């Protein structure tokens, strides 16, 4: 991760910073880190949107256990109808 994003995430990140960091990770093929970053921010609906926006070949980067743990921690309404964007 670029040092500037790492410093920004060290504090109390806002949604824009989290989205920028997650996008950077996705663009660099680090989808697990993208989800971890969004998850760590507390934005569970954002995690659902991120997962829903990923092409299936990128979701394959997760083990079954990782994906199950992440989805299991999402609010029911986010899992029922995640909406990208």
C-alpha positions, 0 to 999 in steps of 0.5 A: 500500500502506498505510504500516504494511504497507510498513514491515512488508515492509521487514524480514524479513516473516513469512507473516502479514504477507505474506498481509495485504499480498497480500490488500490488493493483491488487494482493491484490484485490484492482483493483479500486486503481490499476486503480486510481494509473495508471490514476493519473500517467497520463499514459492513455494508461497504464490504457487501458492496465490494464483494458484489462488485468483484468479478467471480475470478477475483472472489476466487482469491478467498478461501472458503473459510475466509469468505464464510467468515466475512459474509457471516459477519455482514448484516442480513440486509447487506447480504440479502441485496448488496448493491455495487457503488 
